[in-house]
Amino acid sequence: MRSIPFSPPDISDWEINEVIDTLKSGWITTGPKTKLFEKQLAQYCNTSKTVALNSATAAMEMTLRLLGIGPGDEVITCAYTYSASASVIAHVGAKVVLVDSGSNSFHIDYTAIADAITEKTKAIIPVDIAGVMCDYDKIYEAIESNKHRMKPSNNLQEAFGRVIIVADAAHSIGATYKDKMSGEVADFTAFSFHAVKNITTAEGGAVTWRDIGGLDLEEIYKQYMLLSLHGQSKDALAKTKLGSWEYDIIAPNYKCNMTDIMASLGLAQLKRYPEILKRRKEIIEKYDAQLAQLDVTPMRHYDEKYASSGHLYLLRLNGKNEVFRNELITKMAEKGVSTNVHFKPLPMHTAYKSLGFEMKDYPNAFEMYRNEISLPLHTLLSDEDIAYVVESLKESINEIE
């Protein structure tokens, strides 16, 4: 029997040698490699500036804080997502506003966004699922049609003059929407480099943003630096310059910087990323072809409008329910195949129930969840592994039925 993990990190000698180089350099916290990683990420995303942080969660939260969003404000996100998309809203003291998924869709219901916007709405956090970007044209259309409701409370909000899009792109680095890279479509875009992501820095994340007329990109970068390192006016690298020990604390801020050890992993992974994306696409195509005879519906990853980063392989078991899906996960595990579920909608969790959300108000999200199973998708899978996963799925379904 094979043993197929769900999403192990793909670490090569490139990553190992880059980390060794960092350890030998004597500079292991935020320093030259973190700055280089930021520069290369921006180049990759076709943006001018990127900030590397210790998680995508921090990237989203620091962005909301940068925008001055807090108590009395509202931020919209999707009910079908992981907690981080919504928890960051609660962290800054704003009201979490959840919107259902679209019918037969893992993405937010674009037709419901406009109705969710009020005079208190300052931002929306759409979620790119499984590596497939949202339909951002529809999101921009919804917020532009409601820009008259926007009540800016600071100069940055005034510069946008509408609800600001902060994309949860934890899954979508390397994906495209209408030939534009994830990172250059939304106003702000947050990436994850967690151990299970396409690019990993063990833990880690980053935020990048579009060039917006009237906004000083360097000033935005500076504000992120202040937010992510205690409000300190100089980072450790700047303080190493001769006679430059002195610093000021501008505000009692937060601590969520990336380190050079983490950035070393990212630099090597980014060099390998074109081949990683290529292999992920091959795996998806093999799954699609081999599962065609089963009564299942895989998420579409490639279309004339978008190309996925191939992060997750989401599969719906047509006509099945939670009980069947959960039993299938156990059967697959008995055959050595690890699977998962993406996602358990937020209103099903205690934290969001306590905020007043009820699952009955999000029927589309529940329908997507109740029969969804995620198959292993990572670059350590061989073609033989893929065939084994598919055969195990067929056998497991037959055993239950």
VOGU-74827 format. One record per residue: y negated, x, z negated of N, C-alpha, C, O in turn. Coordinates in steps of 0.02 Angstrom, whole numbers, plus 50000, padded with zeros to 5 digits. Layout:
YXZYXZYXZYXZ;...
This chain:
500605004250000500005000050000499375004450000499335009249962;498905002750042498275006350044497825004349986497914999049956;497355008749970496835007149921496165007849955495945013349972;495835002249966495205002150004494634999749959494584993849945;494215004449937493645002449894493124998549934493114998849996;492694995049898492214990749933491644994749966491494993550024;491344999349929490775002849958490655009549923490165010249887;491095014549934490985021049904490445024949940490325023749999;490105029549906489595033649940489915038549989490455041149976;489585039650045489815044450096489415050850086488855051550110;489715055550050489385061850033489735067650071490335068650063;489355071350110489615076950149489365083550121488995083650071;489555088950152489305095550132488555096050140488225099850105;488265092150187487535092250196487185090350131486725093750109;487405084750100487105082450037487225087549981486775089249943;487845089949977488015094649924487595101049929487335103449878;487525103649989487145109849998486395108849985486055113249959;486145102950002485435101449990485295100949916484785103349892;485755097949878485675097449806485735104349773485345106049728;486205108349796486275115149770485635119149781485405122749737;485345118349840484715121749856484175119749807483775123849784;484145113349791483645110849743483765113749674483305115949640;484395113549652484545116149586484375123649580484135125849528;484475127349633484325134449632483565135749636483325140949615;483205130849662482485131749670482115131649604481555134249599;482425128549554482095127949489481645121849484481355120649432;481575118049539481155112049539481605106049549481835104749604;481735102249496482205096749500481895089849491482205084849509;481295089549463480965083049456480525081749517480615085049568;480065077149513479655075449572479265081649596478865084449559;479405083549657479105089649684479115089849759479045084649791;479195095749789479125096449861479635092549902479475090049955;480255091849877480755088149916480625080649914480765077049963;480375078149858480185071149856479625069649905479645064649940;479125074149908478575073149955478815073650027478575069950070;479285078150041479565078750108479965072550126479925070150183;480355069950079480735063850090480275058050106480415054050151;479725057450069479235052250083478965052850155478915047850191;478795058850175478525060050241479025058150296478845054950345;479655060150286480165058750337480345051350339480485048750393;480325047950283480435040750282479895037150320480035032550359;479275039150309478715035950345478785037050420478685032350459;478965043050441479065044450512479625040150540479575037450595;480165039450501480735035450524480545028150532480785024850579;480125025550487479935018450488479325017050532479115011350537;479045022250563478435021450603477845018950562477445014950585;477805021450500477245019750457476875026250438477115031750450;476305025450407475895031250390476045034250322475995040350312;476245030050275476355032250207476975028850177477115023050191;477325032550135477885029850097477875032950028477685038750019;478065029049978478125031449909478855030949888479155025549892;479145036449866479835036549841479825035349766479455038549729;480255030649743480285028749673481015028749650481455030849687;481135026349589481815026849563482245020749577482825020649558;481975015649611482365009849630481945005349676481335005949679;482295000949712481944995849751481594990949705481074988249722;481894989749647481594985249598480904987849578480424984049576;480874994349562480234997349544479744996949603479144995749593;480004997949664479574997549723479254990749730478654990249745;479634985449719479354978749723478884977249666478344974449676;479094979149605478664977649548478004981449551477474978549538;478024987849569477404991749573476954988949629476344989449624;477254986149681476854983149734476494976949709475904975949723;476844972749672476514966849643475954968949596475424965849595;476064974149557475544976649512474964979649551474384978649533;475114983349604474594986049648474144980449674473534981249678;474464974949692474094969249721473734965149667473364960449684;473824966949604473484963349550473764956549535473414952249511;474404955649550474734949149538474994948949467475304953649443;474864943349433475064942749363475044935649339475124930949379;474944934549274474934927849245474444923249282473884925149299;474674917049294474274912149330474404912149404474204907549439;474754917349429474914917749501475624915249513476024914549467;475774913849576476444911849597476684916449653476284918549696;477324918049652477634922049705478264918649727478674916649686;478354917849792478924914449821479484919449838479344924849863;480104917549825480674921249852481244916349864481174910349852;481804918949887482364914649907482864913849850482964918449810;483164908049845483664906749793484304910749807484684912149761;484414912449870485034915949889484884923449892484754926149945;484924926749834484774933849830485024936549764485274932849722;484954943049755485104946249691484494945449645483934944249669;484604946249582484084944949532483444948949542482904946449528;483504955149567482914959449572482354956349612481764957449597;482514952349663482004949349705481544944749665480954944049681;481824941649613481444936949572481234939949505480694938249480;481644944349477481484946949411480824950849411480464950749361;480664954149466480034957949469479434953249464478904955249439;479514947149487478974942249482478864940549408478294940149385;479414939449373479374938049301479094943949263478714943049215;479264950149284479034956049249478264956449247477984958549196;477944954449301477204954849303476874948649274476254948349271;477264943849251476994937949219476824932249265476534927249244;477004932849330476864927449377477424922349376477954923549346;477314916649407477814911349410478284912549468478064913649525;478944912249455479444912849508479504906049544479634900949512;479424906149609479514900149650480094901349698480054905749742;480634897649690481224898649731481244893549788481104887549779;481414896049848481504891849907482234892249928482544897449923;482504886649951483204886349972483324890650034482854892650069;483964891950048484144895050111484064889950167484024883850155;484034892450228484044887950285484744885050293485224887750265;484814879650329485464876750341485914881650379485724884250431;486504882850352486984887650381486674894550392486814897850441;486254896550345485914902950350485914906550283485854903350231;485974913150285485914917150225485184918850210485034921350156;484744917450256484034919050247483654912950220483904907350219;483044914250198482614909050171482484903550222482494904750282;482384897450199482224891750242481494892350264481034890950226;481394894550326480714895850350480294889450352479684889750342;480614883750363480234877450367479984875250298479524871150294;480274877950244480084875950177479554880550146479284878950093;479414886050178478934890850149478244887750142477924888250090;478014884550196477334881750195477244876750138476724876550106;477764872650125477724867650072477704870850003477464867749955;477964876949998477994880349933477344883949916477244885949859;476904884649965476274888249955475764883749921475644878149943;475464886249868474924882749833474314887349828474334892949853;473794885049796473204889249786473344895149739472964899849736;473894894749703474074900149658474534905349689474654910649660;474784904049749475254908549782474904914849807474414914449845;475154920549786474854926849806475304931049851475064935049891;475964930049846476424934049886477074930349898477234925449864;477444932749947478124930249960478574936349967478384941349998;479164935949938479664941249943480254938649982480734936249953;480234939250049480814937350089481364942650082481214948450068;481984940650091482554945250078482944946350143483194941550173;482984952650164483394954450222484114955050198484274959550159;484544950550221485224950150196485714954150239485714953550300;486124958250207486684961750239486474966850292486894969550327;485824968050297485564972650348485214969050404484924972250448;485234962350403484904958250455484224956050430484164952750378;483704957950466483024956250445482884948850454483194945550496;482434946250414482214939350421481844938350487481674943150521;481714932050504481294930450561480574930650537480294925650514;480264936550543479594937450514479054933750552478534932150523;479164932250615478674928250651478594921450617478034918950610;479144918450597479124911950564478794912350495478454907750474;478904917950461478594918850395477844919650403477454916550366;477624923850450476914924650462476594918050484476034916550464;476944914350525476684907850547476564903150488476054899750485;477034903050441476984898650383476394900650338476034896350313;476294907150328475754909250283475074908950318474564907550286;475054910250383474414909750419474174902550421473574901250416;474644897850427474444890850430474184888350363473894882950358;474304892350310474084890350243473584895250213473484895250152;473284899350255472824904450228472214901450195471894904650153;472044895150213471474891850182471594890550107471124889350069;472234890750086472394889550016472324895849973472304895449911;472304901550005472294907949968471644908549928471094907649954;471724910249864471154911349819471194918549794471474919749740;470914923349831470964930349811470634931649744470124928649727;470944936049705470664937749639470464945049634470254947349581;470524948849690470294955749691470164957849763470304954049810;469914963849772469724966249839470334967049885470284965849945;470894969149858471484970149899471754963549925471934963049984;471774958549883471984951849905471484949149956471674945750003;470844950549945470314948349990470414951450059470284948050109;470644957750063470734961150127471274957650169471234957450230;471784954950135472304951250172472074944250189472184941850244;471764940850141471514934150152472044928850162471914923450188;472644930450142473224925850149473764928250101473694933450069;474304924350097474884926450057475154933050085475214933750146;475314937750042475514944450062476284944850064476614942450018;476554947950116477274948450124477524955050096477344960450120;477944954550044478264960450014479014959950027479364956449990;479264963150078479954962250098480434965750050480354971550034;480944962050028481514964949993481984967450048482414963650073;481904973750066482304976750120482824981450091482984986650121;483084979750032483594983950000484184985250046484514990450041;484314980450092484884981050137484704983550207485164985050246;484064984050225483914984150297483584990550323483314990350379;483594996050287483305002050317483685003850381484305004150381;483315005050434483625006550498483725000550542483885001250601;483624994550515483674988450555483034987450595482514990450580;483074983250647482484981750687482414974250696482904970450695;481784972150705481614965250722481134965550780480584968150774;481334962850837480934963150898480714970450913480134971750929;481194974950906481104982150920480644985750871480454991450883;480454982450817480064985750765480514987350706480954983450687;480404993250677480824995450622480684991550558480124989450545;481214990650519481114988150451480644993050416480784999050411;480094990550391479574994750362478914993950396478384994750365;478924992250462478294991350498478154984150516477694982650554;478564979550488478484972350505478124968650449477614965550461;478404968950389478084965650331477464969550310477364975250331;477044966550268476464970150242476684976150200476434981650209;477144974950155477454980150114478214979250118478454973650122;478584984750118479304984450124479634988950073479464994950068;480094986150033480434989949981481164991250001481524986650018;481364997649998482044999650014482425001649951482125003749902;483095001149954483525003449900483955009249925484205009149981;484035014249881484485019849894485005020449839485215025949821;485205014749813485725014349762486385017149791486445017949852;486865018549749487485021849770487865017949824488215021049864;487795011349826488175007449875487795006249940488055003049986;487175008749945486765007250003486905012050061487225017250052;486665010250121486785014350181486545021450172486895026150191;485955022350144485695028850125485675028950049485395024350018;485965033950018485955034149945485625040449918485695045849946;485265039549863485015045149823485315044549752485015046949704;485885041349747486235039549685485915033349654486225027949654;485325033949629484865028449615484235030149654484115035949671;483835025349668483215026949703482985021349748483355016649763;482355021849769482065016949813481425019649843481215025249828;481105015649884480475017749915480095011549938480395006249947;479445012349946479035007049974478585010050027478295015350019;478535006450083478085008450136477675002350156477834996750136;477145003350196476704997750213476384998850281476295004450305;476204993150311475874993250376475154995650368474854995050315;474884998450422474175000050423473784993550429473834990050479;473404992050377473014985850375472274987650381472024991850343;471944984550427471234985950438470834984950374470904979850340;470404989750359469974989250300470284991850236469964992050184;470924994050240471264996750181471325004250186471515006850239;471165007750134471215015050131471925016950112472135016150055;472305019550161473015021050150473105026350096473575026050056;472665031250094472715036550045472585033949975472895036149926;472125029149970471975026149905472565021949881472725022049821;472895018449927473485014549907474025019249881474345017849831;474135024849916474625029749894474455032449824474885033049781;473825033949815473595036449750473735031349694473945033249640;473615025049708473725019849657474475019249640474645018149582;474905019949691475625020049676475805025949631476205025249585;475505031649644475645037549603475435036249530475795038149483;474865033149521474625031649453475085026549419475245027149360;475305021449458475735016349430476415019049409476695016949359;476675023849447477355026149438477435032049391477995033949376;476875034949368476915040849324476405040549268475975044849261;476465035149228476075034449166475315033949177474935034449129;475085032849239474365032749251474055039649248473455040349239;474475044849255474235051749250473895053849314474145052549369;473325056949308472925058649367473215064349409473015065149467;473675068249381474005073549419474755073249404474965072149348;475165074149457475885074649444476055081949427475625086349429;476695083049411476905089749388476785094949442476615100649427;476865093049505476765097849560476045100049564475895105949572;475585095249559474875096849562474655101149504474205105349511;474965100249446474785104049386475015111349388474815115349347;475455113049437475685119949442475175124549475475245130649472;474675121649507474155125849538473765129549484473655126949430;473565135549500473225139849451472635136349419472195133849453;472635136249353472075133349316472045125749319471535122849300;472575122549342472555115249352472975111449301473255106249318;473005113949240473415110549190473115103849168473485099249151;472455103349168472135097549137472215091349180472215091649242;472295085749147472395079349180472085073849138471885075049081;472055067949167471805062049131472325056549137472725056449184;472335051849089472735045849094472255040149112471845038049072;472325037849174471865032749200472015025849171471565021849159;472665024449161472875017949134473555018849101473925023449120;473735014649053474395015249019474945012249063475185006749049;475135015849115475585013149167476325014449154476545014749096;476705015249207477435014849204477745021549224477385026249243;478405022049219478755028249234479355026649279479875024549255;479275027649343479805025949390479805030449452479945028249507;479635036849441479605041549497480305043749519480785043249481;480345046049581480955049149607480955056549590480425059549583;481555059549584481605066749571481815070549634482045067449682;481715077049634481915081049692482675081349701482915082049757;483055080749647483785080349654483965074149694484375074549740;483675068449676483795062249713483565062949786483925060949832;482975065649795482685066249862483115070849906483155069949967;483445075849875483875080349913484445076549946484595077650005;484755072049908485265067749938484985063649996485285063150049;484385060849984484075056750036483905060550098483995057950154;483665066650092483495070750151484115071950194484085071350255;484675073650162485285074850199485555068350230485775068350288;485525062850192485765056450218485345054150278485615051450327;484695055250274484255053150329484415057050393484375054250448;484595063450387484785067350446485415064550478485485064450539;485875062150436486515059450461486465052150481486945049450509;485905048950468485875041650472486005038750542486325033450546;485785041850596485955038950662486705038150672486925033050699;487105043050651487825042550658488115037450609488595033950625;487815036950550488035031950502487925024950529488375020650525;487345023650558487195017150588487675015550645487915009950652;487805020550686488265019650743488955017650719489255012950747;489215021050668489885019450643489895012550611490385008850619;489375010750575489355004050544489374998650597489704993450588;489034999650652489054994750706489754994350736489984988850752;490074999950745490765000050771491224996050725491644992150749;491154996950660491584993350612491474985850617491954982050617;490844983850621490684976650627490984973750690491274968350688;490924977350745491204974850809491964974250805492254969650833;492294978950771493024978650763493214972750719493684969150735;492864971750664492984965850623492904959450663493334955050662;492344958950699492204952850737492774951350786492994945650791;493014956450822493534955550871494194953650839494544949150863;494374956950784495024955850753495064949550712495604947050697;494484946850693494474940650654494354934450696494324928850670;494294935450762494104929950807494604924150805494414918350818;495234925550790495744920250791495804916550725496174911650720;495444918850674495464915550609494914910250604494404910650638;495014905350560494514900050550493994902450500493944899950444;493604907450522493084910450481492454911450523492494911650585;491884912050490491254913150525490904919250496490634918950440;490894924750533490534930650509489794930050522489584926650569;489394933350481488674933550494488544937650557488864942750567;488084935250599487914938950660487434944650643486934943650608;487594950550667487194956450652486754958850709486274962550699;486924956750770486564959450828486404953650876486834949550892;485774953550898485534948150941484974951050984484794956850977;484704946951028484154949251070483524950451029483074954051051;483494947450970482904947950928482964953350874482464956350854;483574954750851483644959350796484274963650802484754961750834;484244969550771484814973950764484884975750691484414978050660;485474974650663485604975550592485694982850574485824987050617;485614984350510485794990850484486544990950465486804996050445;486874985150472487584984750458487774986250387488254989850374;487384983550340487504985350270488104981650240488514984750205;488174975150252488714971250224489044966950277488714964850326;489684965550268490034960950314490164954450276490654953850240;489724949650286489764943150254490174938350297490064937750357;490664935050266491134930850302491194924150267491294923950206;491124918650304491224911950275491914909350293492134909850350;492254906650243492914903750252492824896350267492744892350222;492844894650330492674887850352493094882550315493704882850312;492734877650286493064872050253493354873650185493664869250154;493254879650160493534881550095493004880950040492414879850053;493244881649978492784881049921492834887149875493174892049891;492484886749818492474892349771493174894149745493344900049740;493574889149730494244890349702494664894349752494984899249733;494654892249815495034895649867494774902849875495164907549878;494114903549880493814910149890493994914949833494164920749844;493954912549772494094916749714494824918849711494984924449693;495264914249731495984915949733496114921149788496524925549781;495744920349843495814925149898495604932149877495924937049895;495074932649838494834939149814495384942449771495494948449776;495724938449729496274941149689496854943449732497124948849721;497034939349782497584941149828497424947649864497864951849872;496814948349887496614954449923496654960549877496864965849898;496444959649815496464965149766497184967349754497324973249746;497644962549753498354964149744498624968349802499114971949794;498304967749859498494971649918498094978149924498154981749973;497684979449873497314985749872496644985449906496334990649917;496404979449924495774978749961495244975749914495324970149890;494714979449902494164976949861493684972849903493474975049957;493514966949879493024962649913492484960749864492504962849806;492014956649886491454954849842491164948249865491404945349914;490654945849831490304939749850489554941349851489294944049802;489214939549905488484940649911488164934149938488234932449996;487824930649894487694931749824487844925449786487934920049815;487884926049721487874920149678487154918049671486754921749642;486964912149697486254910249698485944910449628486274909149578;485304912149626484964913149562484994907049515485084908149455;484934900749540484954895149493485614894249457485674890149412;486134898049478486784897649444486814902249383487274901749343;486324906749377486324911549323485924908949263485434905249271;486144910849203485824908649141485074910049140484684905749119;484874915949162484174917849159483724913049197483174911449176;483974910749255483554906449297483644899049278483194895049290;484214897349250484284890649222483774889749166483474884449159;483674895149126483214894649070482484894149093482054892149055;482364896049156481694895249185481594888449216481054886849241;482124884349214482064877449237482364876049305482304870549331;482684881049335482974880049402483654876749396484044878349351;483804872249443484444868849445484754869549514484404868949565;485404871049516485734872449579485724866549627485734867449688;485694860549600485694854549643485084854349689485094850849740;484564857949670483954857949711483994862949768483524863549808;484544866549773484624871749824485304870949859485724875449855;485404865249892486074863649920486294868449975486884870049980;485824870850015486024875450069486274882150041486764884850066;485934884649990486144890849959486844890149930487254894749935;486974884449898487634883449869488164883049923488714885849914;488024879749978488504879250033488674886150061489254887450080;488184890550065488314897350091488734901250041489174905050060;488594900349977488944904149924489664901949915490104906149905;489794895449918490434892749895491034895349933491594895449907;490934897449996491514899950035491374906850067491674908550118;490914910650036490744917350063491164922650030491274922549969;491404927450070491744933450045491504939350086491414938850146;491384944950052491144951050086491714956050092492024957750042;491844958250153492384963150164492104970250159491504971350167;492534975150145492294982150141491954984250206492214983050261;491384987450200491024990050257490674996550237490154996450203;490975002050257490685008550241490965013750290491475012550322;490645019550294490815024450345491425028650327491605033050366;491735027450270492365030850255492965026850278493535029150272;492855020850305493395016750332493645019650398493245021450441;494295020150405494595022050469494755015650508494735010150481;494905016450572495105010650612495735007450583495815001350585;496185011650556496795009150525496635005150462496965000150448;496135007350425495915003650366495654996750385495814991750352;495264996450438494984990050461495544985250478495524979450459;496034987750516496604983550536496984981150474497214975450472;497044985450424497394983550362497014978150324497314973450298;496354978750321495944973650288496034966950321496124961850288;496004966850388496074960550425496764957550415496824951550404;497284961650418497964959250409498064956550338498394951550327;497764960050290497814957850220497464951150211497694946850173;496904950250245496534943850242496954938250271497004932850241;497264939450329497694934250360498264932450314498404926550304;498604937450287499174936250244498964932550180499314927950158;498404934450152498174931350090497994924050101498154919850059;497664922550156497494915550172498114911450180498154905850155;498614914150215499244910550226499614909450160499924904250150;499594914350115499934913750051499624908250008499984904749972;498974907450012498634902349972498744895350002498864890449967;498704895050069498774888550102499504886050099499644880650125;
